[in-house]
């Protein structure tokens, strides 16, 4: 704490000592020359001059009033009052009152307003189509069978009674085969096919094959499919074993 206060004091004393030594040396070097005096003059700043107000001179020129001639007096125009319009004559129109309709009965109303019957067009009878020609054409287009034949040796072994009964059976079997065969479209030439099949004692049909084709594969196939579809038809009388039968089916144009 002591050294902190002593340091600045020594520094200040050394500065003063240096200044004194400087002036002593200077006086010894230039003894005759007096030191220059520094003169400071304080003067007040100049006051701001007030601005001069401009003077405005007014000159009055003589003004002459022009002579105004006398105007004639204004006479108001006479305004005629509007003419009174005569009211239009309104002629009252008499409204004729319609007489109330008298009540009428239903019979009188029908007599006064008759109802015209509506004309209903007559239905024309349907045209009759002659189907006889069409039926004949379809019949011709159906397969036409020939007689069913069996080997002569087996046929001769049958009695006359069994031969007659078997002939009737073959006639009905032909119709059953025709119904089982599907119709074939009519062609330009007649078709003929010969088929062979086996007939069992119980009426079963099997082993159908084409012996002589018609030249139309579709027609031949329909014949075979018809026999396979029938499969069985009754029991042939007097037949003790399976027999091989042949049948020719014709389709006429």
Backbone as CSV, one residue per row, in Angstrom:
resi,resn,N_x,N_y,N_z,CA_x,CA_y,CA_z,C_x,C_y,C_z
1,UNK,0.838,-1.211,0.000,0.000,0.000,0.000,0.859,1.241,0.000
2,UNK,1.954,1.204,0.724,2.862,2.355,0.786,3.541,2.575,-0.534
3,UNK,3.985,1.494,-1.155,4.660,1.631,-2.441,3.720,2.096,-3.526
4,UNK,2.446,1.771,-3.427,1.494,2.231,-4.435,1.328,3.739,-4.372
5,UNK,1.351,4.368,-3.211,1.191,5.824,-3.085,2.517,6.558,-3.371
6,UNK,3.643,5.925,-3.183,4.936,6.592,-3.345,5.366,6.638,-4.793
7,UNK,4.970,5.685,-5.592,5.386,5.642,-6.993,4.948,6.863,-7.771
8,UNK,3.684,7.236,-7.755,3.246,8.408,-8.513,3.898,9.701,-8.012
9,UNK,4.176,9.746,-6.718,4.791,10.966,-6.171,6.201,11.135,-6.718
10,UNK,6.949,10.044,-6.789,8.309,10.114,-7.319,8.273,10.480,-8.790
11,UNK,7.312,9.902,-9.549,7.195,10.189,-10.978,6.892,11.672,-11.214
12,UNK,5.999,12.256,-10.389,5.656,13.677,-10.540,6.848,14.584,-10.195
13,UNK,7.628,14.194,-9.168,8.778,15.021,-8.750,9.871,15.003,-9.798
14,UNK,10.021,13.836,-10.444,11.048,13.742,-11.479,10.693,14.583,-12.684
15,UNK,9.403,14.649,-13.016,8.984,15.482,-14.141,9.255,16.961,-13.831
16,UNK,8.881,17.402,-12.642,9.129,18.800,-12.285,10.625,19.119,-12.280
17,UNK,11.418,18.205,-11.828,12.855,18.410,-11.783,13.423,18.534,-13.182
18,UNK,12.926,17.719,-14.083,13.415,17.771,-15.468,13.054,19.098,-16.109
19,UNK,11.859,19.605,-15.813,11.436,20.883,-16.397,12.338,22.019,-15.886
20,UNK,12.645,21.986,-14.596,13.484,23.059,-14.020,14.878,23.013,-14.635
21,UNK,15.417,21.814,-14.800,16.743,21.683,-15.395,16.727,22.185,-16.820
22,UNK,15.625,21.900,-17.558,15.532,22.337,-18.948,15.573,23.853,-19.044
23,UNK,14.813,24.524,-18.204,14.814,25.992,-18.272,16.147,26.592,-17.830
24,UNK,16.837,25.953,-16.860,18.135,26.471,-16.431,19.143,26.384,-17.565
25,UNK,19.135,25.249,-18.239,20.067,25.077,-19.343,19.753,26.055,-20.461
26,UNK,18.494,26.277,-20.703,18.090,27.185,-21.773,18.491,28.631,-21.441
27,UNK,18.394,29.004,-20.158,18.754,30.382,-19.787,20.262,30.583,-19.851
28,UNK,20.936,29.515,-19.637,22.376,29.626,-19.714,22.823,29.696,-21.162
29,UNK,22.140,29.056,-22.050,22.521,29.087,-23.464,22.126,30.412,-24.092
30,UNK,20.966,30.968,-23.885,20.460,32.221,-24.447,20.112,33.161,-23.297
31,UNK,21.091,33.804,-22.723,20.777,34.687,-21.588,20.190,36.005,-22.006
32,UNK,20.578,36.551,-23.246,20.144,37.886,-23.641,18.723,37.903,-24.160
33,UNK,18.221,36.817,-24.646,16.891,36.784,-25.322,15.817,36.533,-24.282
34,UNK,14.972,37.537,-24.151,13.904,37.360,-23.156,12.889,36.316,-23.647
35,UNK,12.343,35.717,-22.722,11.309,34.713,-23.128,10.101,35.390,-23.757
36,UNK,9.618,34.679,-24.733,8.437,35.188,-25.429,7.216,35.035,-24.535
37,UNK,6.442,36.097,-24.596,5.209,36.069,-23.827,4.066,35.607,-24.708
38,UNK,3.340,34.800,-24.126,2.135,34.307,-24.800,0.969,35.126,-24.308
39,UNK,0.354,35.851,-25.258,-0.761,36.722,-24.902,-2.030,36.128,-25.497
40,UNK,-2.950,35.899,-24.656,-4.266,35.376,-25.071,-5.280,36.479,-24.941
41,UNK,-6.016,36.793,-26.063,-7.031,37.840,-26.071,-8.384,37.164,-26.222
42,UNK,-9.206,37.447,-25.283,-10.571,36.906,-25.310,-11.491,37.967,-25.863
43,UNK,-12.196,37.672,-26.876,-13.147,38.626,-27.476,-14.484,37.925,-27.653
44,UNK,-15.514,38.671,-27.470,-16.885,38.120,-27.610,-17.211,37.920,-29.081
45,UNK,-17.914,36.909,-29.396,-18.290,36.675,-30.818,-19.203,37.765,-31.314
46,UNK,-19.082,38.107,-32.616,-19.951,39.171,-33.163,-21.415,38.751,-33.108
47,UNK,-22.198,39.731,-32.732,-23.645,39.441,-32.628,-24.235,39.347,-34.027
48,UNK,-25.191,38.467,-34.139,-25.848,38.258,-35.449,-26.679,39.464,-35.796
49,UNK,-26.472,40.003,-37.007,-27.215,41.193,-37.444,-28.633,40.803,-37.766
50,UNK,-29.541,41.622,-37.300,-30.958,41.358,-37.571,-31.264,41.663,-39.023
51,UNK,-32.036,40.808,-39.699,-32.370,41.047,-41.121,-33.288,42.241,-41.264
52,UNK,-33.000,42.983,-42.300,-33.826,44.156,-42.565,-35.115,43.742,-43.245
53,UNK,-36.219,44.299,-42.783,-37.513,44.003,-43.385,-37.662,44.815,-44.663
54,UNK,-38.097,44.173,-45.762,-38.276,44.936,-47.018,-39.454,45.891,-46.903
55,UNK,-39.247,47.033,-47.473,-40.304,48.044,-47.456,-41.125,47.920,-48.717
56,UNK,-42.403,47.894,-48.571,-43.334,47.758,-49.693,-44.018,49.093,-49.896
57,UNK,-43.875,49.601,-51.106,-44.499,50.869,-51.440,-45.788,50.614,-52.191
58,UNK,-46.852,51.243,-51.773,-48.169,51.120,-52.390,-48.423,52.367,-53.226
59,UNK,-48.748,52.129,-54.514,-49.086,53.249,-55.403,-50.514,53.080,-55.829
60,UNK,-51.287,54.084,-55.699,-52.723,54.027,-56.046,-52.921,54.703,-57.392
61,UNK,-53.317,53.857,-58.392,-53.640,54.389,-59.708,-55.087,54.840,-59.712
62,UNK,-55.396,55.913,-60.438,-56.800,56.365,-60.497,-57.646,55.347,-61.263
63,UNK,-58.810,55.012,-60.684,-59.715,54.024,-61.284,-60.978,54.750,-61.700
64,UNK,-61.258,54.650,-62.998,-62.440,55.325,-63.521,-63.590,54.351,-63.611
65,UNK,-64.727,54.701,-63.085,-65.932,53.861,-63.135,-66.625,54.127,-64.453
66,UNK,-66.833,53.102,-65.283,-67.489,53.335,-66.585,-68.943,53.722,-66.397
67,UNK,-69.424,54.469,-67.371,-70.830,54.884,-67.340,-71.716,53.723,-67.763
68,UNK,-72.699,53.406,-66.968,-73.648,52.315,-67.256,-74.921,52.946,-67.778
69,UNK,-75.315,52.608,-69.018,-76.554,53.203,-69.546,-77.766,52.693,-68.789
70,UNK,-78.795,53.463,-68.804,-80.033,53.070,-68.128,-80.710,51.945,-68.905
71,UNK,-81.042,50.895,-68.218,-81.719,49.740,-68.830,-83.223,49.929,-68.750
72,UNK,-83.937,49.505,-69.809,-85.402,49.624,-69.750,-85.956,48.688,-68.695
73,UNK,-87.046,49.049,-68.123,-87.645,48.172,-67.092,-88.112,46.853,-67.713
74,UNK,-87.955,45.787,-66.958,-88.355,44.444,-67.405,-89.824,44.249,-67.099
75,UNK,-90.593,43.996,-68.187,-92.035,43.767,-68.027,-92.264,42.257,-68.044
76,UNK,-92.763,41.684,-67.025,-92.993,40.216,-67.020,-94.065,39.833,-68.027
77,UNK,-93.843,38.715,-68.697,-94.820,38.225,-69.666,-96.026,37.652,-68.935
78,UNK,-97.126,37.881,-69.576,-98.371,37.369,-68.981,-98.466,35.875,-69.218
79,UNK,-98.640,35.110,-68.184,-98.746,33.643,-68.261,-100.215,33.274,-68.261
80,UNK,-100.618,32.627,-69.362,-102.017,32.226,-69.450,-102.246,31.001,-68.585
81,UNK,-103.301,30.993,-67.878,-103.604,29.802,-67.054,-103.948,28.627,-67.964
82,UNK,-103.579,27.410,-67.587,-103.898,26.236,-68.424,-105.402,26.054,-68.560
83,UNK,-105.753,25.672,-69.787,-107.187,25.464,-70.040,-107.662,24.242,-69.284
84,UNK,-108.810,24.373,-68.761,-109.379,23.259,-68.005,-109.843,22.170,-68.969
85,UNK,-109.366,20.933,-68.730,-109.774,19.814,-69.560,-111.111,19.272,-69.082
86,UNK,-111.912,19.055,-70.093,-113.227,18.507,-69.755,-113.076,17.036,-69.396
87,UNK,-113.689,16.596,-68.387,-113.590,15.171,-68.007,-114.229,14.281,-69.067
88,UNK,-113.544,13.133,-69.330,-114.085,12.194,-70.299,-115.335,11.525,-69.746
89,UNK,-116.228,11.348,-70.684,-117.475,10.697,-70.299,-117.255,9.196,-70.243
90,UNK,-117.517,8.616,-69.143,-117.387,7.169,-68.956,-118.763,6.554,-69.059
91,UNK,-118.901,5.744,-70.119,-120.201,5.101,-70.335,-120.163,3.749,-69.646
92,UNK,-120.948,3.515,-68.708,-120.946,2.215,-68.023,-121.403,1.108,-68.961
93,UNK,-120.681,0.008,-68.921,-121.013,-1.152,-69.750,-121.724,-2.167,-68.879
94,UNK,-122.829,-2.567,-69.359,-123.602,-3.549,-68.609,-123.059,-4.948,-68.897
95,UNK,-122.722,-5.652,-67.868,-122.215,-7.023,-67.994,-123.394,-7.968,-67.931
96,UNK,-123.493,-8.699,-69.033,-124.603,-9.641,-69.084,-124.283,-10.830,-68.185
97,UNK,-125.132,-11.096,-67.347,-124.957,-12.235,-66.447,-125.449,-13.497,-67.137
98,UNK,-124.534,-14.496,-67.204,-124.916,-15.745,-67.843,-125.876,-16.511,-66.947
99,UNK,-126.844,-17.049,-67.573,-127.785,-17.827,-66.757,-127.119,-19.088,-66.236
100,UNK,-127.446,-19.447,-65.069,-126.896,-20.649,-64.474,-127.404,-21.873,-65.222
101,UNK,-126.508,-22.831,-65.494,-126.966,-24.027,-66.206,-127.959,-24.811,-65.364
102,UNK,-128.915,-25.285,-66.078,-129.932,-26.071,-65.385,-129.390,-27.473,-65.129
103,UNK,-129.681,-28.015,-64.006,-129.228,-29.390,-63.746,-129.900,-30.359,-64.708
104,UNK,-129.070,-31.221,-65.281,-129.580,-32.212,-66.223,-129.297,-33.605,-65.686
105,UNK,-130.110,-34.505,-66.076,-129.942,-35.891,-65.657,-128.933,-36.587,-66.565
106,UNK,-128.509,-37.766,-66.153,-127.526,-38.518,-66.935,-128.090,-38.911,-68.289
107,UNK,-129.356,-39.272,-68.328,-129.976,-39.668,-69.600,-130.016,-38.493,-70.568
108,UNK,-130.414,-37.292,-70.040,-130.453,-36.120,-70.923,-129.054,-35.762,-71.419
109,UNK,-128.062,-35.919,-70.537,-126.690,-35.608,-70.942,-126.228,-36.545,-72.056
110,UNK,-126.567,-37.805,-71.948,-126.192,-38.766,-72.989,-126.883,-38.436,-74.297
111,UNK,-128.137,-37.987,-74.210,-128.859,-37.636,-75.435,-128.240,-36.407,-76.103
112,UNK,-127.874,-35.405,-75.282,-127.331,-34.172,-75.851,-125.909,-34.381,-76.390
113,UNK,-125.119,-35.169,-75.717,-123.728,-35.423,-76.154,-123.561,-36.914,-76.410
114,UNK,-123.953,-37.357,-77.567,-123.817,-38.791,-77.856,-122.342,-39.177,-78.016
115,UNK,-122.017,-40.334,-77.557,-120.647,-40.846,-77.649,-120.527,-41.677,-78.915
116,UNK,-119.580,-41.252,-79.752,-119.369,-41.988,-80.991,-118.549,-43.243,-80.699
117,UNK,-119.004,-44.346,-81.169,-118.247,-45.582,-80.918,-116.928,-45.576,-81.684
118,UNK,-115.889,-46.010,-81.005,-114.577,-46.069,-81.646,-114.525,-47.232,-82.628
119,UNK,-113.889,-46.932,-83.749,-113.763,-47.951,-84.778,-112.524,-48.795,-84.482
120,UNK,-112.765,-50.040,-84.213,-111.669,-50.967,-83.944,-111.363,-51.724,-85.226
121,UNK,-110.131,-51.623,-85.687,-109.815,-52.331,-86.940,-109.969,-53.835,-86.767
122,UNK,-110.524,-54.410,-87.764,-110.734,-55.855,-87.727,-109.404,-56.570,-87.940
123,UNK,-109.236,-57.577,-87.158,-108.026,-58.370,-87.304,-108.158,-59.278,-88.521
124,UNK,-107.140,-59.207,-89.323,-107.147,-60.071,-90.491,-106.758,-61.484,-90.081
125,UNK,-107.461,-62.428,-90.603,-107.135,-63.822,-90.245,-105.727,-64.173,-90.701
126,UNK,-105.013,-64.914,-89.888,-103.642,-65.280,-90.280,-103.635,-66.106,-91.563
127,UNK,-102.615,-65.858,-92.319,-102.487,-66.584,-93.577,-102.157,-68.047,-93.293
128,UNK,-102.867,-68.853,-93.963,-102.627,-70.284,-93.811,-101.416,-70.698,-94.645
129,UNK,-100.549,-71.389,-93.972,-99.339,-71.854,-94.647,-99.537,-73.319,-95.011
130,UNK,-99.386,-73.582,-96.244,-99.522,-74.953,-96.728,-98.236,-75.714,-96.403
131,UNK,-98.353,-76.569,-95.402,-97.183,-77.314,-94.949,-97.044,-78.663,-95.626
132,UNK,-97.973,-78.971,-96.486,-97.904,-80.305,-97.106,-96.637,-80.468,-97.933
133,UNK,-96.295,-79.395,-98.690,-95.084,-79.495,-99.510,-93.828,-79.567,-98.645
134,UNK,-93.847,-78.792,-97.551,-92.682,-78.808,-96.664,-92.533,-80.160,-95.982
135,UNK,-93.687,-80.758,-95.610,-93.626,-82.075,-94.959,-93.105,-83.126,-95.924
136,UNK,-93.597,-83.044,-97.162,-93.114,-84.012,-98.154,-91.610,-83.865,-98.379
137,UNK,-91.151,-82.600,-98.396,-89.716,-82.396,-98.613,-88.901,-82.949,-97.460
138,UNK,-89.402,-82.747,-96.221,-88.679,-83.270,-95.069,-88.692,-84.787,-95.036
139,UNK,-89.823,-85.344,-95.455,-89.878,-86.812,-95.482,-88.865,-87.380,-96.460
140,UNK,-88.742,-86.712,-97.601,-87.772,-87.185,-98.580,-86.353,-87.028,-98.065
141,UNK,-86.153,-86.004,-97.204,-84.808,-85.743,-96.697,-84.412,-86.695,-95.579
142,UNK,-85.393,-87.373,-94.972,-85.096,-88.296,-93.887,-84.515,-89.592,-94.442
143,UNK,-83.713,-90.264,-93.629,-83.171,-91.554,-94.077,-84.294,-92.563,-94.315
144,UNK,-84.208,-93.275,-95.382,-85.196,-94.296,-95.739,-84.514,-95.662,-95.655
145,UNK,-84.958,-96.528,-94.709,-84.285,-97.818,-94.560,-84.830,-98.861,-95.532
146,UNK,-84.004,-99.775,-95.822,-84.456,-100.957,-96.559,-84.741,-102.070,-95.552
147,UNK,-85.023,-103.227,-96.041,-85.325,-104.330,-95.141,-84.086,-104.743,-94.353
148,UNK,-84.341,-105.124,-93.107,-83.262,-105.680,-92.298,-83.120,-107.155,-92.681
149,UNK,-81.925,-107.521,-92.966,-81.678,-108.909,-93.398,-80.757,-109.608,-92.420
150,UNK,-80.944,-110.873,-92.299,-80.105,-111.718,-91.474,-79.681,-112.933,-92.315
151,UNK,-78.655,-113.630,-91.918,-78.207,-114.786,-92.705,-79.340,-115.787,-92.946
152,UNK,-79.396,-116.295,-94.156,-80.507,-117.178,-94.541,-80.512,-118.479,-93.756
153,UNK,-79.355,-118.955,-93.373,-79.312,-120.226,-92.634,-80.023,-120.099,-91.301
154,UNK,-79.785,-119.000,-90.555,-80.450,-118.798,-89.276,-81.929,-118.526,-89.492
155,UNK,-82.241,-117.815,-90.556,-83.646,-117.497,-90.825,-84.434,-118.770,-91.152
156,UNK,-83.868,-119.687,-91.891,-84.565,-120.903,-92.266,-84.754,-121.835,-91.085
157,UNK,-83.923,-121.703,-90.072,-84.066,-122.560,-88.898,-85.242,-122.149,-88.024
158,UNK,-85.774,-120.936,-88.231,-86.894,-120.460,-87.422,-88.186,-121.059,-87.934
159,UNK,-89.132,-121.204,-87.029,-90.456,-121.682,-87.421,-91.205,-120.573,-88.116
160,UNK,-92.296,-120.967,-88.757,-93.091,-119.949,-89.455,-93.638,-118.908,-88.483
161,UNK,-94.028,-119.359,-87.300,-94.568,-118.418,-86.300,-93.491,-117.427,-85.887
162,UNK,-92.299,-117.951,-85.619,-91.217,-117.053,-85.200,-90.777,-116.134,-86.346
163,UNK,-90.851,-116.651,-87.599,-90.502,-115.794,-88.725,-91.464,-114.609,-88.844
164,UNK,-92.767,-114.883,-88.681,-93.745,-113.785,-88.753,-93.540,-112.789,-87.601
165,UNK,-93.327,-113.335,-86.418,-93.124,-112.444,-85.260,-91.838,-111.641,-85.413
166,UNK,-90.777,-112.262,-85.938,-89.514,-111.551,-86.102,-89.604,-110.503,-87.206
167,UNK,-90.424,-110.765,-88.241,-90.619,-109.758,-89.294,-91.283,-108.509,-88.724
168,UNK,-92.292,-108.727,-87.863,-92.938,-107.561,-87.221,-91.944,-106.814,-86.316
169,UNK,-91.098,-107.575,-85.643,-90.103,-106.948,-84.766,-89.125,-106.106,-85.584
170,UNK,-88.676,-106.654,-86.727,-87.744,-105.909,-87.570,-88.386,-104.619,-88.117
171,UNK,-89.685,-104.660,-88.435,-90.371,-103.472,-88.948,-90.383,-102.352,-87.903
172,UNK,-90.687,-102.713,-86.638,-90.671,-101.691,-85.579,-89.248,-101.259,-85.251
173,UNK,-88.271,-102.181,-85.372,-86.879,-101.819,-85.108,-86.376,-100.804,-86.130
174,UNK,-86.804,-100.944,-87.389,-86.396,-99.971,-88.412,-86.861,-98.562,-88.049
175,UNK,-88.109,-98.411,-87.595,-88.626,-97.092,-87.213,-87.862,-96.519,-86.015
176,UNK,-87.507,-97.392,-85.069,-86.747,-96.923,-83.905,-85.362,-96.437,-84.317
177,UNK,-84.734,-97.145,-85.266,-83.407,-96.720,-85.733,-83.493,-95.384,-86.462
178,UNK,-84.533,-95.195,-87.289,-84.691,-93.924,-88.019,-84.876,-92.747,-87.065
179,UNK,-85.642,-92.957,-85.995,-85.855,-91.877,-85.028,-84.579,-91.553,-84.254
180,UNK,-83.697,-92.528,-84.090,-82.452,-92.292,-83.349,-81.419,-91.554,-84.183
181,UNK,-81.524,-91.657,-85.536,-80.554,-90.982,-86.408,-80.979,-89.524,-86.600
182,UNK,-80.058,-88.576,-86.373,-80.350,-87.154,-86.553,-80.461,-86.821,-88.033
183,UNK,-81.327,-85.833,-88.325,-81.527,-85.415,-89.710,-80.250,-84.785,-90.250
184,UNK,-80.022,-84.990,-91.522,-78.829,-84.481,-92.196,-79.257,-83.472,-93.253
185,UNK,-78.515,-82.374,-93.442,-78.911,-81.397,-94.465,-79.000,-82.036,-95.848
186,UNK,-79.985,-81.545,-96.606,-80.209,-82.105,-97.938,-79.017,-81.794,-98.837
187,UNK,-78.609,-82.796,-99.582,-77.491,-82.630,-100.506,-77.994,-82.696,-101.939
188,UNK,-77.088,-82.483,-102.880,-77.481,-82.451,-104.293,-77.732,-83.840,-104.865
189,UNK,-77.305,-84.879,-104.183,-77.501,-86.242,-104.683,-77.967,-87.127,-103.531
190,UNK,-78.689,-88.197,-103.852,-79.140,-89.102,-102.791,-77.957,-89.805,-102.128
191,UNK,-78.143,-90.090,-100.831,-77.094,-90.743,-100.056,-77.567,-92.148,-99.689
192,UNK,-76.649,-93.099,-99.708,-76.963,-94.489,-99.373,-75.773,-95.055,-98.603
193,UNK,-76.072,-95.608,-97.445,-75.027,-96.240,-96.643,-75.534,-97.577,-96.125
194,UNK,-74.649,-98.547,-96.027,-74.990,-99.886,-95.551,-74.243,-100.129,-94.254
195,UNK,-74.997,-100.491,-93.203,-74.442,-100.629,-91.876,-74.665,-102.062,-91.391
196,UNK,-73.776,-102.538,-90.561,-73.884,-103.871,-89.958,-73.803,-103.716,-88.449
197,UNK,-74.646,-104.458,-87.702,-74.654,-104.395,-86.244,-75.095,-105.756,-85.708
198,UNK,-74.838,-105.988,-84.442,-75.189,-107.243,-83.768,-76.442,-107.040,-82.933
199,UNK,-77.335,-108.030,-82.966,-78.577,-108.007,-82.197,-78.546,-109.174,-81.218
200,UNK,-78.616,-108.865,-79.919,-78.583,-109.884,-78.870,-79.993,-110.373,-78.570
201,UNK,-80.144,-111.555,-77.908,-81.480,-112.053,-77.572,-82.262,-111.108,-76.653
202,UNK,-81.551,-110.286,-75.860,-82.249,-109.322,-74.990,-82.560,-108.004,-75.700
203,UNK,-82.282,-107.900,-77.019,-82.573,-106.690,-77.788,-81.444,-105.684,-77.826
204,UNK,-80.283,-106.014,-77.265,-79.164,-105.087,-77.269,-78.522,-104.957,-78.635
205,UNK,-78.159,-103.714,-78.999,-77.510,-103.423,-80.280,-76.063,-103.037,-80.003
206,UNK,-75.134,-103.613,-80.765,-73.712,-103.332,-80.544,-72.945,-103.592,-81.826
207,UNK,-71.683,-103.143,-81.842,-70.767,-103.413,-82.943,-71.194,-102.821,-84.263
208,UNK,-71.767,-101.588,-84.262,-72.222,-100.985,-85.515,-71.023,-100.493,-86.310
209,UNK,-70.961,-100.908,-87.590,-69.893,-100.478,-88.491,-70.495,-100.198,-89.864
210,UNK,-69.796,-99.360,-90.648,-70.222,-99.034,-92.008,-69.575,-100.054,-92.956
211,UNK,-70.429,-100.758,-93.681,-69.922,-101.712,-94.674,-69.687,-101.008,-96.001
212,UNK,-70.642,-100.181,-96.408,-70.542,-99.438,-97.667,-70.920,-97.992,-97.369
213,UNK,-69.940,-97.079,-97.491,-70.187,-95.681,-97.161,-70.950,-94.947,-98.240
214,UNK,-71.527,-93.797,-97.835,-72.312,-92.972,-98.759,-71.459,-91.943,-99.490
215,UNK,-70.241,-91.760,-99.071,-69.411,-90.698,-99.622,-69.511,-89.405,-98.837
216,UNK,-70.458,-89.351,-97.886,-70.618,-88.179,-97.010,-70.272,-88.638,-95.594
217,UNK,-69.131,-88.204,-95.106,-68.670,-88.670,-93.797,-69.616,-88.251,-92.682
218,UNK,-70.240,-87.074,-92.812,-71.152,-86.594,-91.764,-72.375,-87.502,-91.692
219,UNK,-72.938,-87.864,-92.842,-74.122,-88.728,-92.858,-73.789,-90.104,-92.284
220,UNK,-72.647,-90.682,-92.665,-72.255,-91.991,-92.142,-72.063,-91.941,-90.628
221,UNK,-71.466,-90.852,-90.147,-71.248,-90.744,-88.703,-72.575,-90.649,-87.956
222,UNK,-73.553,-89.926,-88.504,-74.854,-89.789,-87.850,-75.569,-91.142,-87.769
223,UNK,-75.394,-92.011,-88.775,-76.017,-93.340,-88.741,-75.431,-94.170,-87.602
224,UNK,-74.093,-94.174,-87.481,-73.444,-94.934,-86.405,-73.851,-94.383,-85.038
225,UNK,-73.881,-93.050,-84.897,-74.260,-92.443,-83.613,-75.702,-92.786,-83.254
226,UNK,-76.598,-92.872,-84.270,-77.985,-93.235,-83.986,-78.115,-94.648,-83.445
227,UNK,-77.397,-95.603,-83.999,-77.441,-96.980,-83.498,-76.855,-97.075,-82.090
228,UNK,-75.771,-96.333,-81.839,-75.189,-96.356,-80.491,-76.123,-95.686,-79.481
229,UNK,-76.835,-94.678,-79.945,-77.763,-93.987,-79.052,-78.943,-94.892,-78.687
230,UNK,-79.413,-95.722,-79.626,-80.562,-96.607,-79.362,-80.189,-97.717,-78.375
231,UNK,-79.030,-98.315,-78.523,-78.462,-99.317,-77.616,-79.297,-100.603,-77.531
232,UNK,-80.576,-100.466,-77.241,-81.398,-101.669,-77.006,-82.824,-101.395,-77.434
233,UNK,-83.443,-102.452,-78.004,-84.840,-102.298,-78.415,-85.550,-103.653,-78.253
234,UNK,-86.251,-103.798,-77.164,-87.061,-105.006,-76.913,-86.267,-106.309,-76.994
235,UNK,-86.987,-107.388,-76.935,-86.391,-108.732,-77.063,-86.934,-109.386,-78.328
236,UNK,-86.090,-109.689,-79.288,-86.571,-110.306,-80.529,-87.137,-111.716,-80.279
237,UNK,-88.339,-111.983,-80.804,-88.936,-113.303,-80.567,-88.212,-114.411,-81.351
238,UNK,-88.052,-115.563,-80.686,-87.457,-116.734,-81.338,-85.975,-116.657,-81.529
239,UNK,-85.296,-115.618,-81.011,-83.851,-115.482,-81.206,-83.153,-116.004,-79.953
240,UNK,-82.360,-117.062,-80.137,-81.689,-117.696,-79.000,-80.249,-117.218,-78.819
241,UNK,-79.635,-116.695,-79.863,-78.261,-116.213,-79.777,-78.100,-114.910,-80.545
242,UNK,-76.930,-114.294,-80.396,-76.664,-113.024,-81.079,-76.565,-113.261,-82.573
243,UNK,-77.180,-112.349,-83.329,-77.187,-112.435,-84.781,-76.604,-111.145,-85.366
244,UNK,-75.888,-111.287,-86.497,-75.331,-110.145,-87.212,-76.305,-109.734,-88.298
245,UNK,-76.782,-108.487,-88.218,-77.784,-107.984,-89.151,-77.163,-106.887,-90.013
246,UNK,-77.701,-106.731,-91.212,-77.299,-105.640,-92.108,-78.525,-104.815,-92.454
247,UNK,-78.277,-103.508,-92.693,-79.390,-102.598,-92.980,-78.861,-101.490,-93.881
248,UNK,-79.595,-101.204,-94.945,-79.239,-100.124,-95.869,-80.154,-98.936,-95.603
249,UNK,-79.552,-97.755,-95.420,-80.313,-96.534,-95.122,-80.085,-95.564,-96.265
250,UNK,-81.179,-95.107,-96.850,-81.129,-94.190,-97.993,-81.628,-92.806,-97.567
251,UNK,-81.001,-91.778,-98.110,-81.527,-90.407,-97.971,-81.744,-89.873,-99.371
252,UNK,-83.039,-89.680,-99.718,-83.404,-89.254,-101.057,-83.491,-87.743,-101.081
253,UNK,-83.051,-87.150,-102.180,-83.084,-85.685,-102.314,-84.516,-85.186,-102.279
